Structure formats: structure tokens, C-alpha cells
Amino acid sequence: MKQFLQRIARVGAAALALGVAGAVSAAPAAPAEPQAGAMMIETFHETKCQPCDAWEGQLKAAGFTVRRSEVLNVAATRRWLAVPENFASFVTSRVGGYIIEGPVPAAHIRQLLKDKPVALGLALPGNPAAPGAPTQLMFWGGRSDPFASQ
């Protein structure tokens, strides 16, 4: 898994350096000053995404430091992060070596980081509008299991 995540990081960094893979805007927002002990989460979404703004606000309120990257094409970003399409949502994020697809609750992200399962990350596929939509534990190849937070 470690080699796979390192490969994803290298591919992503190279794509960003070349200005491809999602056409990241020329000047992404500068990261906020991290709070002591705060976990950095990097989000990728299109501009003027109100649900993304709301979710980022929830993450900040939960103690995460959010680094926002506005992209022209979230689907291209998902491809270079190797996220299976069946998990696609309107916002993609990276934190602690995991991928977060969709507006996953901060408590679930913290649980993932604490438990450290061998998985790609967490997902709320689609454009979930209903509160309490089930979070899925993502695996490579598009397989998933329900994520049980404690």
C-alpha cells in the first residue's frame, strides 16, 4: 500500500507541475496557518461550489486545517488520484495518505486516521443531499464496505 500511495503522490505532483490533470488554477488559495496539532486536509473542487464551502467550514470547525485547490475538472483530479468512478462526488480530498471522496463527516475522517485500515479512503458517492447518507470505505478496483464509525 505504501508504494501505491507514494506512486499516487509522485504522479499527482508531476501532473500539477506540468499544469495538467484537472487544470489547477494558477494561484490556489494559500493554506491557512495550521493550528497546533491540526491535521491538514487538501480539497479539490470546482469554483463557486457552495456545498464544498459548507463542508470545508465543518472541517475547520472540527479542527482540521483546510488547503483548498480549485480545479477546472474534478473528474480529471479523481483520475490522477486513482479514485474509482463509482465513488465520484463533487469534491475530492487527501488527508493522511487517504482519499476522501465527497463531504464525508469529520468524525468519520478522524476515525479513519485513527484506525488506519488498508484502504483507499472514504466516500460519500454521488451528490448526497440527505444528512446521514452512509459513508463507504473505498478499496481499489471499486469495491467498498460500509464504514462503521464508533
N, C-alpha and C positions, 0 to 999 in steps of 0.2 A: 504494500500500500504506500509506503514511504516513497518508493521510486516513482510510483504513478503520480503522487501529489507533486513531487519535485518536477516531473515532466510537465505537468499542467502549469506549474508556476513558470517554468522556462518558456513554454510555448506562449503563455499569456504575456509575459514580459516582452518577448520578441515581437509579438503582434502589436502590442501597444507602442513599442519603439518605432515600428515601421508605419504606425498610423493606420493599421488595418484592423480587422476583426471588431467590427462594431463602430468604427469611425468615432472613437472617443473624441469629445470636444477638445479643442486646442488648449483650453485652460480649465481643467477640472477645479472644483472648489478646493481651497486649501483645507487640509484636515484641521479640525478643532484641536485645541490644546488638550491632550489626553488627561483625564482625571487620574489621580493616583490609584493604581490597581485596576483601571478600566480596561476592558477588552476592546480592541479595535475591530470594527466590522466595516468592510468595504461594500457599498451598494452600487449596483449598476442599473440604471433605468433611463427611460427617455425623459426629456424635459417636460415640465408642466404636468407631472404625474402627481395629482393630489393625494391618491391613496398612498403613494410612496412617501410623500411628505408626512402624512399622518403616522405611518409605520415608523419612519425614522425618528419622529418625535417620541413615540412609545419606547423605542430602543434607547434613546438618550435618557428618558425618564427612568429607565431600568438600569442605568449606569454604564451603558455601552458608549464608546466614542465612535461616532459615525463618520466615515470618509465617503463622500458622495462622488460618484463618477457618472455624469450624464452622457449617454451614448445615443447615437442616431438609430441603432438597430440592436435591441436587446437579444433578438434571436441569434445574431452573429456572436454576441458575447457568450451566450449559453453554449454555442458550438465550440468556441475555443476553450471553454471550461469543461467540455465533455459532459454536459448535462443532457441526459436522455430527453427527447422531445415530449414524452408522455408526462413529464413533470413540469412542462413550461408554464410560466406565470409572467406577470408584468414587471417583476423585479427579481434580480439575481444578486446574491451576495456571497462574500467569502469571509470566513472567520475561523481562526484556529486550525487551518488545514482542511476545513469542511466547506461545502457549498450549501447555501441556504437559498431555496427557490420559492419565491412568494413571501407574503408577510407572515412568517412563522412567529408565534408569540415568543417574547424574550425569555420567558421561563423555560420554554422548550429548548431554546438555543443554549441556555446555561446548563440544562440537564445533559444535552448532547456533549458539551465541552467537559463536563464533569465525568460522564460515563466513558467517553472516548471509544465508541463502538467502531468496528471495522466496517465503515460505510462511506458512501459519497457525501451524505449530508442529510438535511431535512427538506421537505417540500410541502407546500400547500398548492397543489396544481390548479391550473386554470386561473380564473379571476374570482376568487372566493369573496362573496359579499356577506355571507351569513356568518355571524360570530360563532365560534366553536366548531368550525369545519375541521375534520380530522387531519392532523399532521401525519405525514408519511415519512418513514425512514427510507432514504433513497439508497439503492445499490447500483452498481454498474450493470449495464445491459437493460435497464428499465425496470428491474424488479424492485418491489417495495414491500415493506411490512408496516403495520400501524405502529406509530410511535407512542409509547406509554410513558407519559411524564409522571413523576412522583410528587 
